[in-house]
């Protein structure tokens, strides 16, 4: 039998509902504040946002998280923790941080060290993935439905062998005859299909390459190595504010601190980078339909990117509690 609720004089149903929602929000916040793990993650999130805003270091944070996750081998999943690689924070150890593909990433770790010291209960694996996802959203991209609680790899013995990350061009270390075969070998090993490969590649809308790091471009550190898009005067940020961090290098897109679908739409030009592994996405029959779809619809790209970013961020991860923590 339904129970009638009598509202006080002058109080509408809409107002009563708003009051109830406000009270429930207060209760939820109170519960969250009593959960030390969530509180620590919230603190880390706030400090990461401040770091990204101040230092314009989002691209290196995305690369750090991707290179930590991208060592995963699906065929080894189910073996002892960390043996399959993946998002477990092992990139902070030698020898992994000194792998050729990780050149320059020690700078990113140093930027995050004060936050780790401020939030010691938050794992390195979580910090790396959080910084990446937060910048995607701050730069105008989709909000990733992240979960946290990753357990860290214990030490250098948990580092994967070198050579699991994709190369930029021939000759490929895995013996692939072309860029398409190479991308499939690397990403299929992790459990990604053609569509997911193209969506993940769209993250190149963010960031730059440097001669001193990847060697894929003649453009290096400082203003002397900059293009017109990576010089201090250019405004690449989503919010239109000034600042590029350290000048120099070559970007894939003009507004390389903005997350959008311009990786798929920008016209080739001398000032912009296009690697063999980028070009093949437009021509390979398995990749090209997805490339065109993302060029035509940023909404479609954002939807698919958010899903595959989340998948990437959890490869090989062990969560405590098992279901992870959302904030």
Secondary structure by P-SEA (a helix, b strand, c coil): cbbbbbbcccccaaaaaaaaaaaaaaaaaaaaaacaaaaaaaaaaaaaaaaaacccaaaaaaaaaaaaacccccccccccccccccccccccccccccccccccaaaaaaaaaaaaaacccccaaaaaaaaaaaaaaaacccccccccccccccccccccccccccccccccccccccaaaaaaaaaaaacccaaaaaaaaccccccccccccccccccccccccccccccccccccccccccccccccccccccccccccccccccccccccccaaaaaaacccccaaaaaaaaacaaaaaaaaaaaaaaaacccccccccccccc
